[in-house]
Amino acid sequence: MLAMTATEAGAPAVPASTRAERVAWYSYDWAISAFRATVITVFLGPYLTTIAENAAGPDGLVHPLGIPVATGSLFTYTVSASVLLTVPLLPLVGALADRSSHKKRLLALFAYIGAGAVIAMVLLTGTRWLLGAVLLLVANIAYGAAKVVFNSYLPQLAGPDDRDRISSFSWAIGYVGGGLLLAANLAALVVLGDDHKATVARWSIVSAGVWWAAFTTVAIVRLPDRPAVAGEHTGGSVLTDGFRQLWHTLKSARAYPLTLFFLAAYLVYNDGIQTVITVATIYADQELHLSQSVQIITILLVQFVAFGGAWLLGRVAVRFGAWRTIAASLVVWIVAVALAYPLPANSPVAFMLLGCLIGIVLGGSQALSRSLFSQMIPRGMEAEYYGLYEISSDGTSWLGPLLFGLAFQLAHSNRMAIASLVVFFVAGLAMLLAVPVRRAIVAAGNTPPRVL
């Protein structure tokens, strides 16, 4: 028999998670880390940009749907478009997941679609920039949908006092997984040399899709289903019922304004975090003139520093609370973005040192945001609220890439584009500090952790 634990005051007790169940959950963070690190952060941005440049006319533009787009902005615009398309989809996915006792089937469906799109990028050669943009759209949309279902498991795996630790550890494990695949790709680049960097980039992207699919299978096989907290869907169309439940949730969300205010703060500062991750290699390649080997070494270094950083910030949160720890991490982000503007070109050491600074707060700021938000969600609506949350989660930001792309297209300067991102961290920190977190948790009907 499993031990029983209550997740909120007066709520019915639910089965506590076993170690095997938590390990299975960690396995999916391990699986998706390859997509974040190898595809989004390192290879696809420069690779897709190069393919677009091969197809562009003398004006340096390509024309998706007849719209003139600078080749240097294609990748970030595509990321933004993918997120705009998920805005109506992700909350609906959450509504379906909350009414299903077979959430892992939904997780598997979206994960395999995303992994399949990444694997299909093996066809991305020559001047097929439009194919690359379409596959990126599919992969990012599926990635976000799967993350909604995945994150909604957290309140069922841990009580209020354990979520920061479990969420941070899972995120840290993900960085190790992403780092291992990235190390293998780096080894291939070193062995084959820069003369074969396009081939290495293409097959590295494909390897991330295979990794995503393989370790998703590990998670799905070992992750048990739990009863639907919101009640099982019975009769009628699942899709119609999902829309009906989503509409009910959106109407009832007005009763939890503090939860929505924290969500707004998160959407602002996390958009900045994800944009920095997304455009890092573009900035290093086009503005700092650093080789792909240097970029991958730096990202690999960040992966393993981020493992330690996520674990460390999780421990700090146990003592000082997640809210204070997240706020402190945002101050470090502001410093890091400010230092990126004057970073000298052709200086790999400076770039690596800045990467280490970012790595310290990279995982922890996101993992603790995930666990803190879980405390403010009304019981039985976890996936639906994570559907709203995932509008700007790892790999699915849109305001930041849009601002970066516009700044580059207007100013023709990546330095101005990167400097513009500081506004997200300053505004997000101000909003976070204004959230009465304990009151927000109680208002949602949950029991606050001992330390906030």
C-alpha positions as a printed NumPy array, in Angstrom:
array([[  0.   ,   0.   ,   0.   ],
       [  1.195,   3.511,  -0.791],
       [  1.363,   6.063,   1.953],
       [ -1.307,   8.765,   1.797],
       [ -0.699,  12.493,   1.797],
       [ -2.914,  15.566,   1.565],
       [ -1.945,  18.286,  -0.859],
       [ -4.196,  20.953,   0.561],
       [ -6.104,  21.773,   3.701],
       [ -9.225,  19.697,   3.953],
       [ -8.645,  17.944,   0.647],
       [ -8.943,  14.209,   0.311],
       [ -5.662,  12.406,   0.725],
       [ -4.053,  11.069,  -2.439],
       [ -1.481,   8.308,  -2.827],
       [  2.057,   9.536,  -2.248],
       [  4.514,   8.915,  -5.027],
       [  7.027,   6.097,  -4.887],
       [ 10.685,   6.481,  -5.762],
       [ 10.114,   4.499,  -8.984],
       [  7.344,   6.889, -10.009],
       [  9.54 ,   9.938,  -9.404],
       [ 12.426,   8.372, -11.348],
       [ 10.063,   7.759, -14.269],
       [  9.009,  11.419, -14.111],
       [ 12.646,  12.536, -14.035],
       [ 13.233,  10.426, -17.153],
       [ 11.122,  12.74 , -19.271],
       [ 13.148,  15.795, -18.195],
       [ 16.178,  13.759, -19.287],
       [ 14.446,  13.043, -22.629],
       [ 13.459,  16.607, -23.563],
       [ 16.735,  18.16 , -22.469],
       [ 18.303,  17.066, -25.761],
       [ 15.764,  19.109, -27.728],
       [ 16.45 ,  22.198, -25.613],
       [ 20.231,  21.893, -25.695],
       [ 21.107,  20.385, -29.061],
       [ 18.291,  21.701, -31.276],
       [ 17.04 ,  25.015, -29.88 ],
       [ 20.131,  26.288, -28.094],
       [ 22.999,  25.132, -30.311],
       [ 22.432,  23.797, -33.798],
       [ 19.134,  24.728, -35.404],
       [ 19.369,  28.527, -35.178],
       [ 22.664,  28.895, -37.094],
       [ 21.876,  25.936, -39.381],
       [ 18.445,  27.229, -40.418],
       [ 19.874,  30.726, -40.844],
       [ 22.57 ,  29.396, -43.198],
       [ 20.014,  27.49 , -45.278],
       [ 17.852,  30.614, -45.51 ],
       [ 20.886,  32.637, -46.605],
       [ 21.499,  30.112, -49.401],
       [ 17.968,  30.718, -50.675],
       [ 17.767,  34.496, -50.117],
       [ 17.955,  37.065, -52.887],
       [ 20.378,  40.006, -53.047],
       [ 18.314,  41.832, -50.408],
       [ 19.022,  39.073, -47.854],
       [ 15.327,  38.266, -47.425],
       [ 13.148,  35.182, -47.646],
       [  9.373,  35.374, -48.065],
       [  7.273,  32.879, -46.056],
       [  3.627,  33.418, -47.063],
       [  4.802,  36.46 , -49.021],
       [  6.116,  38.218, -45.895],
       [  9.653,  39.682, -46.209],
       [ 11.839,  38.272, -43.426],
       [ 15.545,  38.863, -42.843],
       [ 17.4  ,  35.546, -42.808],
       [ 18.863,  36.41 , -39.406],
       [ 15.341,  36.78 , -38.005],
       [ 13.761,  33.651, -39.528],
       [ 14.553,  31.334, -36.621],
       [ 13.324,  33.688, -33.876],
       [ 10.212,  34.629, -35.862],
       [  9.405,  30.932, -36.321],
       [  9.752,  30.299, -32.583],
       [  7.397,  33.222, -31.9  ],
       [  4.887,  31.933, -34.467],
       [  4.913,  28.46 , -32.914],
       [  4.054,  29.9  , -29.519],
       [  1.266,  32.069, -30.899],
       [ -0.241,  28.928, -32.397],
       [ -0.067,  27.142, -29.027],
       [ -1.906,  29.877, -27.125],
       [ -5.353,  28.366, -27.815],
       [ -4.038,  24.773, -27.853],
       [ -2.156,  24.346, -24.567],
       [ -4.979,  25.252, -22.159],
       [ -7.228,  22.875, -24.109],
       [ -4.64 ,  20.103, -23.737],
       [ -4.618,  20.851, -20.011],
       [ -8.398,  20.646, -19.8  ],
       [ -8.325,  17.228, -21.447],
       [ -5.48 ,  15.999, -19.229],
       [ -7.263,  17.018, -16.02 ],
       [-10.285,  14.928, -17.02 ],
       [ -8.307,  11.838, -18.005],
       [ -6.964,   8.95 , -15.944],
       [ -4.618,   8.14 , -18.838],
       [ -2.468,  11.26 , -18.906],
       [  0.613,   9.373, -19.994],
       [ -1.096,   8.521, -23.293],
       [ -1.415,  12.243, -23.987],
       [  2.195,  12.73 , -22.927],
       [  3.309,   9.988, -25.305],
       [  1.226,  11.323, -28.205],
       [  2.662,  14.831, -28.135],
       [  6.19 ,  13.72 , -27.287],
       [  6.379,  11.321, -30.227],
       [  4.947,  13.925, -32.628],
       [  7.615,  16.39 , -31.505],
       [ 10.422,  13.854, -31.684],
       [  9.245,  12.749, -35.125],
       [  9.362,  16.324, -36.424],
       [ 12.917,  16.694, -35.147],
       [ 13.995,  13.418, -36.752],
       [ 12.421,  14.578, -40.033],
       [ 14.91 ,  17.458, -40.063],
       [ 17.286,  14.978, -41.672],
       [ 15.653,  16.263, -44.88 ],
       [ 16.719,  19.839, -44.095],
       [ 19.394,  20.43 , -46.764],
       [ 20.218,  22.861, -49.559],
       [ 17.697,  25.696, -49.638],
       [ 14.816,  23.969, -47.796],
       [ 14.42 ,  26.755, -45.251],
       [ 10.6  ,  26.585, -45.409],
       [ 10.635,  22.878, -44.543],
       [ 12.87 ,  23.677, -41.583],
       [ 10.506,  26.399, -40.388],
       [  7.463,  24.113, -40.65 ],
       [  9.161,  21.255, -38.788],
       [ 10.282,  23.681, -36.085],
       [  6.676,  24.859, -35.733],
       [  5.429,  21.278, -35.301],
       [  8.22 ,  20.283, -32.901],
       [  7.824,  23.34 , -30.665],
       [  4.034,  23.061, -30.509],
       [  4.23 ,  19.362, -29.603],
       [  6.987,  20.091, -27.091],
       [  4.795,  22.64 , -25.305],
       [  1.753,  20.359, -25.281],
       [  3.75 ,  17.472, -23.809],
       [  5.213,  19.764, -21.142],
       [  1.707,  20.764, -20.012],
       [  0.869,  17.131, -19.277],
       [  4.301,  16.432, -17.786],
       [  4.242,  19.411, -15.392],
       [  0.74 ,  18.564, -14.187],
       [  2.135,  15.418, -12.542],
       [  4.149,  17.477, -10.025],
       [  1.345,  18.214,  -7.495],
       [  0.532,  14.486,  -7.48 ],
       [  4.144,  13.496,  -6.869],
       [  4.993,  15.735,  -3.917],
       [  3.46 ,  17.664,  -1.052],
       [  3.973,  21.424,  -0.554],
       [  7.285,  21.091,   1.296],
       [  8.888,  18.702,  -1.204],
       [  7.997,  20.208,  -4.573],
       [ 10.891,  22.675,  -4.812],
       [ 13.392,  19.885,  -4.147],
       [ 11.809,  17.387,  -6.561],
       [ 11.271,  19.939,  -9.334],
       [ 14.847,  21.25 ,  -9.022],
       [ 16.35 ,  17.756,  -8.986],
       [ 14.382,  16.78 , -12.086],
       [ 15.556,  19.897, -13.901],
       [ 19.14 ,  19.182, -12.841],
       [ 18.901,  15.61 , -14.154],
       [ 17.694,  17.04 , -17.452],
       [ 20.831,  19.137, -17.794],
       [ 22.99 ,  16.06 , -17.358],
       [ 21.086,  14.229, -20.087],
       [ 21.259,  17.161, -22.473],
       [ 24.918,  17.628, -21.673],
       [ 25.822,  14.022, -22.448],
       [ 24.262,  14.113, -25.923],
       [ 25.786,  17.51 , -26.589],
       [ 29.199,  16.158, -25.578],
       [ 28.826,  13.366, -28.126],
       [ 27.903,  15.886, -30.809],
       [ 30.882,  18.031, -29.852],
       [ 33.152,  15.011, -30.188],
       [ 31.789,  14.42 , -33.695],
       [ 32.478,  18.04 , -34.643],
       [ 36.022,  17.871, -33.294],
       [ 36.761,  14.619, -35.127],
       [ 35.244,  15.692, -38.458],
       [ 36.31 ,  19.349, -38.301],
       [ 34.615,  22.588, -39.379],
       [ 34.631,  21.454, -43.022],
       [ 31.821,  19.053, -42.096],
       [ 29.995,  21.267, -39.594],
       [ 26.785,  21.388, -41.673],
       [ 26.629,  17.593, -41.761],
       [ 27.409,  17.362, -38.053],
       [ 24.713,  19.956, -37.294],
       [ 22.063,  18.088, -39.289],
       [ 22.772,  14.708, -37.724],
       [ 23.129,  16.215, -34.265],
       [ 19.615,  17.625, -34.631],
       [ 18.358,  14.189, -35.707],
       [ 20.112,  12.549, -32.735],
       [ 18.165,  14.819, -30.39 ],
       [ 14.897,  13.59 , -31.879],
       [ 15.945,   9.97 , -31.43 ],
       [ 17.008,  10.725, -27.838],
       [ 13.682,  12.434, -27.118],
       [ 11.694,   9.463, -28.449],
       [ 13.831,   6.799, -26.762],
       [ 13.757,   8.218, -23.245],
       [ 10.114,   9.199, -23.563],
       [  9.508,   5.476, -23.966],
       [ 11.397,   4.818, -20.73 ],
       [  9.239,   7.372, -18.908],
       [  5.962,   6.125, -20.385],
       [  6.666,   2.472, -19.581],
       [  7.473,   3.211, -15.936],
       [  5.138,   6.127, -15.177],
       [  1.828,   4.877, -13.757],
       [ -1.508,   6.562, -14.429],
       [ -3.399,   8.137, -11.548],
       [ -7.139,   8.793, -11.246],
       [ -8.28 ,  12.112, -12.715],
       [ -8.37 ,  14.636,  -9.866],
       [-11.085,  16.648, -11.65 ],
       [-13.201,  13.584, -12.377],
       [-13.047,  11.242, -15.36 ],
       [-14.55 ,  12.303, -18.684],
       [-17.721,  10.288, -19.323],
       [-19.806,  10.308, -22.485],
       [-19.971,  12.805, -25.326],
       [-17.118,  14.179, -27.357],
       [-13.778,  14.415, -25.548],
       [-12.925,  17.524, -27.564],
       [-16.257,  19.211, -26.841],
       [-15.928,  18.353, -23.167],
       [-12.399,  19.769, -23.207],
       [-13.602,  23.104, -24.627],
       [-16.431,  23.199, -22.089],
       [-14.037,  22.528, -19.207],
       [-11.561,  25.112, -20.518],
       [-14.271,  27.754, -20.7  ],
       [-15.287,  26.96 , -17.124],
       [-11.669,  27.258, -15.979],
       [-11.143,  30.587, -17.716],
       [-14.283,  31.989, -16.113],
       [-13.372,  30.676, -12.664],
       [ -9.78 ,  31.948, -12.955],
       [-11.065,  35.411, -12.091],
       [-11.555,  34.104,  -8.563],
       [ -7.77 ,  33.633,  -8.263],
       [ -6.3  ,  37.014,  -9.266],
       [ -3.092,  36.489,  -7.277],
       [ -2.374,  33.227,  -9.113],
       [ -2.895,  35.041, -12.406],
       [ -0.636,  37.89 , -11.298],
       [  2.192,  35.468, -10.494],
       [  1.584,  33.822, -13.872],
       [  1.898,  37.22 , -15.58 ],
       [  5.182,  37.894, -13.77 ],
       [  6.489,  34.488, -14.812],
       [  5.46 ,  34.973, -18.433],
       [  7.463,  38.208, -18.509],
       [ 10.747,  37.152, -16.899],
       [ 10.754,  33.647, -18.349],
       [ 10.295,  35.038, -21.842],
       [ 13.603,  36.795, -21.281],
       [ 15.258,  33.599, -20.035],
       [ 14.094,  31.532, -22.972],
       [ 15.067,  34.185, -25.494],
       [ 18.612,  34.327, -24.127],
       [ 18.82 ,  30.537, -24.507],
       [ 17.344,  30.639, -28.   ],
       [ 19.522,  33.409, -29.445],
       [ 22.787,  32.63 , -27.649],
       [ 24.36 ,  30.792, -30.56 ],
       [ 23.123,  33.353, -33.085],
       [ 24.718,  36.12 , -31.013],
       [ 27.946,  34.154, -30.629],
       [ 28.075,  33.306, -34.321],
       [ 27.099,  36.575, -35.973],
       [ 28.235,  39.206, -33.456],
       [ 31.078,  37.638, -31.479],
       [ 32.449,  35.638, -34.442],
       [ 33.083,  32.553, -32.35 ],
       [ 33.51 ,  29.168, -33.979],
       [ 30.87 ,  26.489, -33.642],
       [ 33.292,  24.441, -31.55 ],
       [ 33.607,  27.283, -29.028],
       [ 29.846,  27.699, -28.939],
       [ 29.21 ,  24.025, -28.274],
       [ 31.937,  23.835, -25.615],
       [ 30.355,  26.836, -23.891],
       [ 26.838,  25.418, -24.055],
       [ 28.168,  22.098, -22.8  ],
       [ 29.876,  23.896, -19.93 ],
       [ 26.619,  25.708, -19.162],
       [ 24.735,  22.393, -19.109],
       [ 26.88 ,  20.956, -16.342],
       [ 27.128,  24.219, -14.395],
       [ 23.332,  24.412, -14.644],
       [ 23.082,  20.934, -13.121],
       [ 24.917,  22.166, -10.042],
       [ 23.056,  25.475, -10.115],
       [ 19.616,  23.855, -10.223],
       [ 20.52 ,  21.539,  -7.353],
       [ 22.055,  24.432,  -5.368],
       [ 19.103,  26.777,  -5.828],
       [ 16.787,  23.945,  -4.83 ],
       [ 18.695,  23.613,  -1.556],
       [ 18.716,  27.4  ,  -1.071],
       [ 14.947,  27.452,  -1.568],
       [ 14.5  ,  24.88 ,   1.194],
       [ 16.09 ,  27.342,   3.626],
       [ 15.041,  30.744,   2.265],
       [ 11.953,  29.913,   0.187],
       [ 11.343,  29.64 ,  -3.554],
       [  9.986,  33.188,  -3.934],
       [ 13.102,  34.861,  -2.496],
       [ 15.416,  32.506,  -4.389],
       [ 13.734,  33.215,  -7.734],
       [ 13.951,  36.973,  -7.081],
       [ 17.681,  36.716,  -6.335],
       [ 18.226,  34.701,  -9.51 ],
       [ 16.555,  37.414, -11.595],
       [ 19.033,  39.969, -10.27 ],
       [ 21.823,  37.725, -11.576],
       [ 20.028,  37.504, -14.943],
       [ 19.912,  41.302, -15.187],
       [ 23.661,  41.479, -14.555],
       [ 24.345,  38.738, -17.124],
       [ 22.337,  40.402, -19.921],
       [ 23.974,  43.75 , -19.158],
       [ 27.408,  42.103, -19.462],
       [ 26.486,  40.508, -22.793],
       [ 26.196,  43.881, -24.566],
       [ 29.869,  44.96 , -24.291],
       [ 31.244,  41.414, -24.585],
       [ 34.266,  41.609, -26.92 ],
       [ 34.267,  39.735, -30.209],
       [ 36.706,  36.867, -30.772],
       [ 37.01 ,  36.327, -27.01 ],
       [ 35.965,  32.753, -26.183],
       [ 37.064,  32.977, -22.544],
       [ 34.791,  35.95 , -21.847],
       [ 31.896,  34.145, -23.529],
       [ 32.496,  31.01 , -21.458],
       [ 32.678,  32.962, -18.194],
       [ 29.393,  34.689, -18.98 ],
       [ 27.921,  31.274, -19.788],
       [ 28.958,  29.965, -16.366],
       [ 27.285,  32.932, -14.666],
       [ 24.073,  32.212, -16.541],
       [ 24.366,  28.484, -15.824],
       [ 24.28 ,  29.082, -12.061],
       [ 20.741,  30.502, -12.226],
       [ 19.464,  28.953, -15.468],
       [ 17.865,  25.764, -14.175],
       [ 16.98 ,  26.899, -10.676],
       [ 14.997,  29.951, -11.737],
       [ 12.819,  27.788, -14.004],
       [ 12.49 ,  24.738, -11.741],
       [ 11.504,  26.824,  -8.717],
       [  9.003,  28.798, -10.781],
       [  7.385,  25.503, -11.802],
       [  7.085,  24.28 ,  -8.224],
       [  5.995,  27.644,  -6.785],
       [  3.236,  27.944,  -9.385],
       [  1.984,  24.466,  -8.474],
       [  1.246,  25.747,  -4.963],
       [ -1.13 ,  28.398,  -6.359],
       [ -3.232,  26.134,  -8.62 ],
       [ -6.718,  25.099,  -7.435],
       [ -6.902,  21.358,  -6.918],
       [ -8.059,  19.393,  -9.957],
       [ -7.036,  22.117, -12.428],
       [ -3.291,  21.47 , -12.52 ],
       [ -2.921,  20.674, -16.228],
       [ -5.247,  23.472, -17.295],
       [ -3.251,  26.08 , -15.397],
       [ -0.004,  24.592, -16.652],
       [ -1.485,  25.016, -20.125],
       [ -1.491,  28.763, -19.473],
       [  1.921,  28.528, -17.83 ],
       [  3.484,  26.743, -20.794],
       [  2.688,  29.69 , -23.092],
       [  6.098,  30.918, -21.97 ],
       [  8.038,  27.968, -20.678],
       [ 11.354,  26.491, -21.727],
       [ 11.616,  26.619, -25.505],
       [  8.22 ,  28.289, -26.03 ],
       [  8.768,  32.008, -25.447],
       [  7.481,  34.429, -28.056],
       [  7.668,  38.067, -26.956],
       [ 11.431,  37.912, -26.468],
       [ 12.284,  36.321, -29.825],
       [  9.878,  38.731, -31.519],
       [ 11.545,  41.734, -29.855],
       [ 15.008,  40.369, -30.657],
       [ 14.064,  39.806, -34.296],
       [ 12.519,  43.263, -34.651],
       [ 15.511,  44.945, -32.998],
       [ 17.879,  43.152, -35.349],
       [ 15.808,  43.934, -38.442],
       [ 15.473,  47.633, -37.507],
       [ 18.918,  48.318, -36.032],
       [ 20.943,  45.661, -37.893],
       [ 22.725,  45.029, -34.592],
       [ 22.677,  41.893, -32.49 ],
       [ 24.142,  43.884, -29.588],
       [ 21.133,  46.199, -29.538],
       [ 18.884,  43.15 , -29.873],
       [ 20.449,  41.378, -26.884],
       [ 20.42 ,  44.556, -24.781],
       [ 16.683,  44.965, -25.381],
       [ 16.022,  41.756, -23.43 ],
       [ 16.93 ,  43.305, -20.064],
       [ 13.458,  44.842, -19.925],
       [ 11.925,  41.389, -19.404],
       [ 14.021,  40.696, -16.3  ],
       [ 13.546,  44.121, -14.731],
       [  9.784,  44.126, -15.294],
       [  9.429,  40.476, -14.28 ],
       [ 11.347,  41.017, -11.031],
       [  9.225,  44.045, -10.136],
       [  6.046,  42.059, -10.748],
       [  7.306,  39.027,  -8.794],
       [  8.151,  41.152,  -5.751],
       [  4.602,  42.515,  -5.784],
       [  3.013,  39.041,  -5.461],
       [  1.801,  38.165,  -1.912],
       [  2.745,  34.524,  -2.364],
       [  1.423,  33.059,   0.884],
       [ -1.936,  34.768,   0.383],
       [ -2.062,  33.479,  -3.202],
       [ -1.521,  29.881,  -2.067],
       [ -4.197,  30.088,   0.616],
       [ -6.626,  31.773,  -1.786],
       [ -6.242,  28.786,  -4.141],
       [ -7.281,  26.474,  -1.297],
       [ -3.826,  24.99 ,  -0.696],
       [ -1.568,  24.669,   2.32 ],
       [  1.56 ,  26.877,   2.073],
       [  4.966,  25.23 ,   2.579],
       [  6.756,  26.028,   5.81 ],
       [  9.208,  28.382,   4.079],
       [  8.355,  30.756,   1.225]])
